[in-house]
Amino acid sequence: MKIVITGALGHIGSRLIRELPSFFPEAEIVLIDNLATQRYCSLFHLPERASFRFIEADVVTADLDPILSGADAVIHLAAIADPAESFRKSRLVEAVNVRGTERVARACLRAQSPMLFASTTSLYGKASSPYADSKRKGEAVLQRLRGQGLRFVILRFGTVFGVSPGMRFSTAVNKFCWQAALRQPVTVWRAALNQKRPYLDLGDAVGSIGFAMKRGLFDGTLYDVVTTNTDVAAVLEILRNLSPRICVECVEANGMDPSSYEVSSRRLLSKGFRFQGDLRSGMAEIVRLLQSASPQNPLSFPPSVVAEGKLQRESEAETDPRLREDDSCEMGPKHPS
Ligand SMILES: NC(=O)c1ccc[n+]([C@@H]2O[C@H](COP(=O)([O-])OP(=O)(O)OC[C@H]3O[C@@H](n4cnc5c(N)ncnc54)[C@H](O)[C@@H]3O)[C@@H](O)[C@H]2O)c1
């Protein structure tokens, strides 16, 4: 069996490639990545029991036919995946997330390989971004090619949290944990404290990919994949329990998605998939991992940060502990995917 994974060295891919052999022990796993995000480290210490082949290639320009030839399935993760960054890079986002997806889909068609496409629950929000638009267009490309015989499945992932070798920290939960562990103020959007959003444990993301492939769910259906819907206040509460001395800094955000929404994974559950992750243990694992970055009294703030005036509330909180409980809002300037 041959499985091709694009964007294999990224946050999701780097965990997936380590867990996929337990779903398909005999598989040859071909990893494609253009190293745009420099996650070379995702290739280190791969499990020996599987057969891996890494190809440095760009889905926008590479000749994909020889790579996909004979593939039993293609998992398409390659993307510019940061919604906030996508405003600055809209051309690149269009090229990679739309044209790149179309190139992969057409190559799948020629190779007669089914395709799994990673999309996003951001599409349910009210505010748009080049990132969300590109995912919508990517989904539409697949639906169009369905008429020509493309077999595919779309998994709309919630904002992913969790640990991987190619981990990134631009998404909400991972970012909060990073800031807390690095003794930085946890920056949250004031207006969004009580807005609910869908989140996805990384283990569940990987599990859903393995599940969809094992079950051969390539009939063009779209599945939402969400471990939990929760608001940022609840995320901060968990973080406080893990790291009692966090300091939250509220920021105003222009262009923030004003909607509060929840997403159900009913369709995937009805196929028999079971979620195993939960926010609390996922965050505990991230915090444990990051603790080594700031081992001594990780959640007190260095004098330099206070001196820069970023933490006006720090000294007030020494005298009024309630301030630590009350001054939280939502994500900082970078909106999570
Ligand atoms: N992480 C999340 O919260 C989340 C949520 C919903 C959907 N998704 C989707 O899941 C997929 C994987 O997300 P991720 O978090 O692992 O992202 P990531 O940025 O960590 O990984 C993407 C990988 O794709 C590679 N890449 C970028 N452009 C490429 C190109 N032109 N050719 C080949 N490789 C290229 C990058 O080098 C990177 O290793 C993306 O499609 C993303 O949109 C992610």
The ligand as an SDF file (V2000), in Angstrom:
LIG
                    3D

 44 48  0  0  0  0  0  0  0  0999 V2000
   -3.8210   23.4400   12.6790 N   0  0  0  0  0  0  0  0  0  0  0  0
   -5.1080   23.7970   12.6650 C   0  0  0  0  0  0  0  0  0  0  0  0
   -5.6480   24.3500   13.6400 O   0  0  0  0  0  0  0  0  0  0  0  0
   -5.9540   23.5110   11.4310 C   0  0  0  0  0  0  0  0  0  0  0  0
   -7.3350   23.6870   11.5380 C   0  0  0  0  0  0  0  0  0  0  0  0
   -8.1290   23.4410   10.4120 C   0  0  0  0  0  0  0  0  0  0  0  0
   -7.5310   23.0090    9.2190 C   0  0  0  0  0  0  0  0  0  0  0  0
   -6.1820   22.8570    9.1530 N   0  0  0  0  0  0  0  0  0  0  0  0
   -5.6050   22.4340    7.8670 C   0  0  0  0  0  0  0  0  0  0  0  0
   -4.8350   21.2550    8.0490 O   0  0  0  0  0  0  0  0  0  0  0  0
   -3.7010   21.2790    7.1670 C   0  0  0  0  0  0  0  0  0  0  0  0
   -2.4290   21.1040    7.9690 C   0  0  0  0  0  0  0  0  0  0  0  0
   -2.3740   22.1490    8.9360 O   0  0  0  0  0  0  0  0  0  0  0  0
   -1.0950   22.3240    9.8800 P   0  0  0  0  0  0  0  0  0  0  0  0
   -1.5800   22.9410   11.1240 O   0  0  0  0  0  0  0  0  0  0  0  0
   -0.3030   21.0610    9.9410 O   0  0  0  0  0  0  0  0  0  0  0  0
   -0.2930   23.4350    9.0500 O   0  0  0  0  0  0  0  0  0  0  0  0
    1.2840   23.6860    9.0050 P   0  0  0  0  0  0  0  0  0  0  0  0
    1.5020   25.0500    8.4900 O   0  0  0  0  0  0  0  0  0  0  0  0
    1.8970   23.3180   10.2960 O   0  0  0  0  0  0  0  0  0  0  0  0
    1.7730   22.6170    7.9070 O   0  0  0  0  0  0  0  0  0  0  0  0
    1.6190   22.8200    6.5270 C   0  0  0  0  0  0  0  0  0  0  0  0
    2.8200   22.1950    5.8290 C   0  0  0  0  0  0  0  0  0  0  0  0
    2.6600   22.4100    4.4260 O   0  0  0  0  0  0  0  0  0  0  0  0
    3.9060   22.7660    3.8780 C   0  0  0  0  0  0  0  0  0  0  0  0
    3.6730   23.5350    2.6600 N   0  0  0  0  0  0  0  0  0  0  0  0
    3.2380   24.8200    2.5540 C   0  0  0  0  0  0  0  0  0  0  0  0
    3.1410   25.1600    1.2560 N   0  0  0  0  0  0  0  0  0  0  0  0
    3.5070   24.0820    0.5420 C   0  0  0  0  0  0  0  0  0  0  0  0
    3.6110   23.8240   -0.8580 C   0  0  0  0  0  0  0  0  0  0  0  0
    3.3500   24.7730   -1.7780 N   0  0  0  0  0  0  0  0  0  0  0  0
    4.0250   22.5920   -1.2620 N   0  0  0  0  0  0  0  0  0  0  0  0
    4.3290   21.6310   -0.3490 C   0  0  0  0  0  0  0  0  0  0  0  0
    4.2490   21.8280    0.9740 N   0  0  0  0  0  0  0  0  0  0  0  0
    3.8390   23.0360    1.4180 C   0  0  0  0  0  0  0  0  0  0  0  0
    4.6060   23.5710    4.9620 C   0  0  0  0  0  0  0  0  0  0  0  0
    6.0250   23.5930    4.8100 O   0  0  0  0  0  0  0  0  0  0  0  0
    4.1430   22.8570    6.2340 C   0  0  0  0  0  0  0  0  0  0  0  0
    5.0760   21.8620    6.6190 O   0  0  0  0  0  0  0  0  0  0  0  0
   -3.7670   22.6140    6.4080 C   0  0  0  0  0  0  0  0  0  0  0  0
   -4.3780   22.3870    5.1750 O   0  0  0  0  0  0  0  0  0  0  0  0
   -4.6460   23.4690    7.3050 C   0  0  0  0  0  0  0  0  0  0  0  0
   -5.3180   24.4520    6.5620 O   0  0  0  0  0  0  0  0  0  0  0  0
   -5.3860   23.0850   10.2310 C   0  0  0  0  0  0  0  0  0  0  0  0
  1  2  1  0
  2  3  2  0
  2  4  1  0
  4  5  1  0
  4 44  2  0
  5  6  2  0
  6  7  1  0
  7  8  2  0
  8  9  1  0
  8 44  1  0
  9 10  1  0
  9 42  1  0
 10 11  1  0
 11 12  1  0
 11 40  1  0
 12 13  1  0
 13 14  1  0
 14 15  2  0
 14 16  1  0
 14 17  1  0
 17 18  1  0
 18 19  2  0
 18 20  1  0
 18 21  1  0
 21 22  1  0
 22 23  1  0
 23 24  1  0
 23 38  1  0
 24 25  1  0
 25 26  1  0
 25 36  1  0
 26 27  1  0
 26 35  1  0
 27 28  2  0
 28 29  1  0
 29 30  1  0
 29 35  2  0
 30 31  1  0
 30 32  2  0
 32 33  1  0
 33 34  2  0
 34 35  1  0
 36 37  1  0
 36 38  1  0
 38 39  1  0
 40 41  1  0
 40 42  1  0
 42 43  1  0
M  CHG  2   8   1  16  -1
M  END
$$$$
